Amino acid sequence: MIQSAASVESPYLYFDRPSWRSLANSTPLPLTETEIARLTSMGDNVSLAEADTIYRPLSGLLNLQAHASQYLHDARGRFLRDETGRTPYVIGIAGSVAAGKSTVARLLVELLARWPDTPKVELVPTDGFLYPNAVLQERGLMDRKGFPESYNRRALLRFLAQVKAGVPEVQAPRYSHLRYDIVPGETTVVRQPDILLIEGLNVLQAPRTSEKHTTTLAVSDFFDFSIYIDAEEPDLRRWYVERFLAFRRTAFTDPQSYFKRFASMSDAQASAFALEVWEKVNRPNLEHNIAPTRSRASLILSKGADHKVEQIALRKV
């Protein structure tokens, strides 16, 4: 653990890679190269060593947290003579476009499910709560897709409230990255998992308090633990462009892809277009909406230019 005057005054405990890696000694069931390849999103470059160093210890911490929460629930139930069943332990994962949220979420689902006492872990991306493209176009928000106002926040809050109320089956809309839109009639059904991961750009935002939005509830009010994936803006920009170029050679070539018109672009044209999107959409969203929520997280994973996590900050209990 890194200890300095700054860390003593901070609400976080700070760990470098070696000190964090040492915590993996008590965690079981490491991943294989084949599993890493299956779980990693294009462009994230997470190696088996990185998964073993960073995400295996993190799964151990989250497993410990979840079971502590269950113990508290059971103890309180005995005190109150309340036989209401346990509700899922909900973990939020936030961060910029291209930060690697989806890969981290899938890695944690895989690792957490391997613990013998955590048999059921599920993942719901908040992309499913984006308004359909037709609604975004009607409201003039297509160029602000991913900004807070492009999400059906009321539906997301209702979904999480039902999950935490212990509703046996809760449905979330399904989003297709290939179509770049909500898939009509398709849903993800959540059936009371032990742990539920919620992954999205703006899941750590504070409640809206404008005249139009008067609710005092925040999405993060339903989280038991939260993770923010941090990186420097120039690195995020580069990763975004590299991912766009990779998609141009793969997913964009699918005739069903919303972005199929970009498949024939040259490298120079595709890079220029991706940079334009970053500057007009992703960077403003990062600076104004996403990065300011970093300090609300329970744990911050700070990545270097090579996608490796260089520092872990864990909020003190």
C-alpha positions as CSV (number, residue, x, y, z in Angstrom):
1,M,0.0,0.0,0.0
2,I,1.2,3.5,-0.8
3,Q,1.3,5.7,2.2
4,S,2.0,9.4,2.1
5,A,0.9,12.6,3.7
6,A,-1.6,13.1,0.9
7,S,-3.0,9.6,1.3
8,V,-3.4,10.0,5.0
9,E,-5.6,13.1,4.4
10,S,-7.5,11.5,1.5
11,P,-10.7,9.4,1.9
12,Y,-8.9,6.7,-0.1
13,L,-6.3,4.1,0.5
14,Y,-3.8,3.9,-2.4
15,F,-2.2,0.8,-3.8
16,D,0.4,0.4,-6.5
17,R,0.6,-2.7,-8.7
18,P,2.9,-4.8,-6.5
19,S,1.0,-4.2,-3.3
20,W,-2.3,-4.9,-4.9
21,R,-1.0,-8.0,-6.7
22,S,0.1,-9.4,-3.3
23,L,-3.6,-9.5,-2.3
24,A,-4.2,-12.2,-5.0
25,N,-2.5,-14.8,-2.9
26,S,-5.8,-15.7,-1.2
27,T,-8.0,-15.6,-4.3
28,P,-8.8,-18.8,-6.2
29,L,-9.5,-19.8,-9.8
30,P,-7.3,-17.7,-12.2
31,L,-8.4,-17.2,-15.8
32,T,-6.8,-18.7,-18.9
33,E,-5.6,-17.0,-22.1
34,T,-8.6,-18.4,-24.0
35,E,-11.0,-16.9,-21.5
36,I,-9.2,-13.6,-21.5
37,A,-9.6,-13.4,-25.3
38,R,-13.3,-14.2,-25.1
39,L,-14.0,-11.6,-22.4
40,T,-11.8,-8.7,-23.7
41,S,-13.4,-6.0,-25.9
42,M,-11.6,-4.9,-29.0
43,G,-8.8,-2.5,-28.3
44,D,-8.7,-3.0,-24.5
45,N,-5.5,-5.1,-24.5
46,V,-6.0,-6.8,-21.2
47,S,-3.4,-9.6,-20.7
48,L,-3.7,-12.6,-18.6
49,A,-1.0,-11.1,-16.3
50,E,-3.1,-7.9,-15.9
51,A,-6.2,-9.9,-15.1
52,D,-4.3,-11.9,-12.5
53,T,-2.6,-8.8,-11.0
54,I,-5.6,-6.4,-10.9
55,Y,-8.9,-8.1,-11.4
56,R,-8.5,-11.3,-9.4
57,P,-7.7,-9.4,-6.2
58,L,-10.6,-7.1,-7.0
59,S,-13.0,-10.0,-7.3
60,G,-11.8,-11.2,-3.8
61,L,-12.5,-7.8,-2.3
62,L,-16.0,-7.6,-4.0
63,N,-16.8,-11.1,-2.8
64,L,-15.9,-10.1,0.7
65,Q,-18.0,-7.0,0.5
66,A,-21.0,-8.8,-0.8
67,H,-20.9,-11.4,1.9
68,A,-20.4,-8.8,4.6
69,S,-23.6,-7.1,3.2
70,Q,-25.5,-10.4,3.4
71,Y,-24.3,-11.0,7.0
72,L,-25.6,-7.5,7.9
73,H,-28.9,-8.2,6.2
74,D,-29.3,-11.5,8.1
75,A,-28.4,-9.9,11.4
76,R,-30.8,-7.0,11.0
77,G,-33.5,-9.4,9.9
78,R,-33.1,-11.4,13.1
79,F,-33.2,-8.2,15.2
80,L,-36.3,-6.9,13.4
81,R,-37.9,-10.3,13.1
82,D,-38.1,-9.7,9.4
83,E,-37.9,-12.7,7.0
84,T,-37.7,-10.7,3.8
85,G,-35.2,-12.3,1.5
86,R,-31.8,-10.9,0.5
87,T,-31.6,-8.6,-2.5
88,P,-28.8,-8.5,-5.0
89,Y,-25.5,-6.8,-4.1
90,V,-25.3,-4.1,-6.8
91,I,-21.9,-2.9,-8.2
92,G,-21.8,0.1,-10.5
93,I,-18.9,0.5,-13.1
94,A,-18.4,4.0,-14.6
95,G,-15.9,5.7,-16.9
96,S,-15.3,7.3,-20.2
97,V,-16.0,5.9,-23.7
98,A,-13.0,3.6,-24.6
99,A,-11.9,3.3,-20.9
100,G,-12.6,-0.4,-20.9
101,K,-15.7,-0.6,-18.8
102,S,-17.3,-3.5,-20.7
103,T,-14.1,-5.6,-20.4
104,V,-13.7,-4.9,-16.7
105,A,-17.4,-5.8,-16.1
106,R,-17.2,-9.1,-18.0
107,L,-13.9,-10.0,-16.3
108,L,-15.5,-9.4,-12.9
109,V,-18.6,-11.4,-13.8
110,E,-16.4,-14.3,-14.7
111,L,-14.2,-14.1,-11.7
112,L,-17.0,-13.5,-9.2
113,A,-19.0,-16.4,-10.5
114,R,-16.1,-18.7,-9.8
115,W,-16.2,-18.2,-6.0
116,P,-17.9,-21.2,-4.6
117,D,-20.3,-19.2,-2.4
118,T,-21.3,-16.7,-5.2
119,P,-23.0,-18.9,-7.8
120,K,-25.1,-16.3,-9.6
121,V,-23.7,-13.0,-11.1
122,E,-25.3,-11.0,-13.8
123,L,-24.4,-7.9,-15.9
124,V,-26.7,-5.1,-17.2
125,P,-25.2,-2.3,-19.4
126,T,-27.0,0.9,-19.2
127,D,-26.9,1.2,-23.0
128,G,-30.3,-0.5,-22.9
129,F,-31.8,2.5,-21.2
130,L,-30.8,4.9,-23.9
131,Y,-33.8,6.4,-25.7
132,P,-34.4,4.7,-29.1
133,N,-32.8,6.6,-32.0
134,A,-36.3,7.7,-33.2
135,V,-36.8,9.5,-29.9
136,L,-33.3,11.0,-29.9
137,Q,-33.9,12.3,-33.4
138,E,-37.2,13.8,-32.5
139,R,-35.6,15.6,-29.5
140,G,-32.5,16.7,-31.4
141,L,-30.3,14.6,-29.2
142,M,-28.6,12.2,-31.7
143,D,-25.3,14.2,-31.4
144,R,-25.6,13.9,-27.7
145,K,-26.0,10.1,-27.5
146,G,-24.3,9.0,-24.3
147,F,-24.9,12.3,-22.5
148,P,-27.2,12.1,-19.4
149,E,-30.2,13.5,-21.2
150,S,-30.1,10.7,-23.8
151,Y,-31.0,8.1,-21.2
152,N,-34.5,7.2,-19.9
153,R,-33.3,7.8,-16.4
154,R,-36.8,7.2,-14.9
155,A,-36.8,3.7,-16.4
156,L,-33.3,2.9,-15.1
157,L,-34.3,4.1,-11.6
158,R,-37.4,2.0,-11.7
159,F,-35.4,-1.0,-12.8
160,L,-32.9,-0.7,-10.0
161,A,-35.7,0.0,-7.5
162,Q,-37.4,-3.3,-8.5
163,V,-34.1,-5.1,-8.2
164,K,-33.4,-3.8,-4.7
165,A,-37.0,-4.5,-3.8
166,G,-36.4,-8.2,-4.5
167,V,-38.8,-8.5,-7.4
168,P,-38.3,-12.1,-8.8
169,E,-37.9,-11.0,-12.4
170,V,-36.9,-7.6,-13.6
171,Q,-36.5,-6.7,-17.3
172,A,-34.1,-4.3,-18.9
173,P,-34.2,-3.2,-22.6
174,R,-31.6,-4.6,-24.9
175,Y,-29.3,-2.5,-27.0
176,S,-27.5,-3.5,-30.1
177,H,-24.1,-1.9,-30.9
178,L,-24.4,-3.4,-34.4
179,R,-27.6,-1.5,-35.0
180,Y,-26.6,1.4,-32.7
181,D,-30.2,1.3,-31.3
182,I,-32.5,-0.3,-28.9
183,V,-33.8,-3.7,-30.1
184,P,-37.6,-3.6,-30.1
185,G,-39.2,-6.4,-28.0
186,E,-35.9,-7.8,-26.7
187,T,-35.0,-7.6,-23.0
188,T,-32.5,-8.8,-20.5
189,V,-34.2,-10.5,-17.6
190,V,-32.6,-10.3,-14.2
191,R,-33.7,-13.0,-11.8
192,Q,-32.5,-12.2,-8.3
193,P,-28.7,-12.8,-8.7
194,D,-26.4,-12.7,-5.8
195,I,-24.4,-9.9,-7.4
196,L,-25.5,-7.5,-10.2
197,L,-23.1,-5.3,-12.1
198,I,-24.4,-2.2,-13.8
199,E,-22.0,-0.7,-16.3
200,G,-22.3,2.7,-18.0
201,L,-20.9,6.2,-18.7
202,N,-23.0,8.2,-16.2
203,V,-24.0,5.8,-13.5
204,L,-22.3,7.8,-10.8
205,Q,-24.0,11.1,-11.5
206,A,-25.6,13.1,-8.7
207,P,-29.4,13.5,-8.7
208,R,-30.9,16.1,-11.1
209,T,-32.3,19.1,-9.3
210,S,-33.4,21.4,-12.1
211,E,-37.0,22.7,-12.4
212,K,-37.7,19.9,-15.0
213,H,-36.1,17.1,-13.0
214,T,-37.1,17.3,-9.4
215,T,-36.3,13.7,-8.2
216,T,-33.7,13.5,-5.4
217,L,-32.8,9.9,-6.4
218,A,-29.5,9.1,-8.1
219,V,-28.8,5.8,-9.9
220,S,-25.8,5.3,-7.5
221,D,-28.2,5.4,-4.5
222,F,-28.9,1.8,-5.4
223,F,-25.3,0.8,-5.6
224,D,-23.6,-1.1,-2.7
225,F,-20.2,-0.6,-4.3
226,S,-18.9,1.4,-7.3
227,I,-15.9,1.5,-9.6
228,Y,-14.6,4.3,-11.7
229,I,-12.1,3.4,-14.5
230,D,-9.8,6.4,-15.0
231,A,-7.3,7.4,-17.7
232,E,-5.7,10.5,-19.1
233,E,-7.8,12.2,-21.8
234,P,-5.1,11.9,-24.5
235,D,-4.9,8.1,-23.9
236,L,-8.7,7.8,-24.0
237,R,-8.7,9.7,-27.3
238,R,-6.1,7.5,-28.8
239,W,-7.8,4.3,-27.7
240,Y,-11.1,5.5,-29.1
241,V,-9.5,6.2,-32.5
242,E,-7.7,2.8,-32.5
243,R,-10.9,1.1,-31.7
244,F,-12.8,2.9,-34.4
245,L,-10.2,1.8,-37.0
246,A,-10.4,-1.8,-35.7
247,F,-14.2,-1.8,-36.0
248,R,-13.9,-0.4,-39.5
249,R,-12.1,-3.6,-40.5
250,T,-14.5,-5.9,-38.6
251,A,-17.9,-5.0,-37.2
252,F,-18.5,-2.2,-39.7
253,T,-18.2,-4.6,-42.6
254,D,-21.4,-6.4,-41.5
255,P,-24.3,-5.4,-43.9
256,Q,-26.5,-4.9,-40.8
257,S,-24.2,-2.5,-39.1
258,Y,-25.3,1.1,-38.6
259,F,-21.8,2.1,-39.4
260,K,-21.3,0.1,-42.6
261,R,-20.8,3.4,-44.5
262,F,-17.5,3.9,-42.7
263,A,-16.1,0.5,-43.8
264,S,-14.7,1.9,-47.1
265,M,-13.0,4.8,-45.5
266,S,-9.2,5.1,-45.7
267,D,-7.2,5.0,-42.5
268,A,-6.7,8.8,-42.7
269,Q,-10.4,9.5,-43.3
270,A,-11.5,7.1,-40.5
271,S,-9.0,8.6,-38.1
272,A,-10.1,12.2,-38.9
273,F,-13.8,11.2,-38.5
274,A,-13.1,9.4,-35.1
275,L,-11.2,12.4,-33.8
276,E,-14.0,14.7,-34.8
277,V,-16.5,12.6,-32.9
278,W,-14.2,12.5,-29.9
279,E,-13.9,16.3,-29.9
280,K,-17.5,17.1,-30.5
281,V,-19.2,14.4,-28.4
282,N,-17.0,12.2,-26.2
283,R,-14.6,14.7,-24.8
284,P,-17.3,17.2,-23.7
285,N,-19.3,14.4,-22.1
286,L,-16.1,13.2,-20.3
287,E,-15.2,16.6,-19.0
288,H,-18.6,17.9,-18.0
289,N,-20.5,14.7,-17.0
290,I,-18.3,11.7,-16.5
291,A,-14.9,12.7,-14.9
292,P,-16.6,14.9,-12.2
293,T,-18.2,11.7,-10.8
294,R,-14.9,10.0,-10.2
295,S,-14.7,11.0,-6.5
296,R,-18.1,9.4,-5.9
297,A,-16.7,5.9,-6.6
298,S,-15.8,3.4,-3.9
299,L,-12.8,2.3,-5.9
300,I,-10.8,4.0,-8.7
301,L,-8.7,2.1,-11.2
302,S,-6.2,4.5,-12.8
303,K,-4.8,3.2,-16.1
304,G,-1.6,4.1,-17.9
305,A,-1.1,4.6,-21.6
306,D,-0.8,0.8,-22.2
307,H,-4.2,0.0,-20.6
308,K,-2.4,-1.4,-17.5
309,V,-3.8,-0.2,-14.1
310,E,-1.0,1.7,-12.4
311,Q,-2.8,2.7,-9.2
312,I,-5.9,1.6,-7.2
313,A,-7.6,3.9,-4.8
314,L,-10.0,2.3,-2.4
315,R,-12.3,4.4,-0.3
316,K,-11.7,4.0,3.5
317,V,-14.3,2.3,5.6
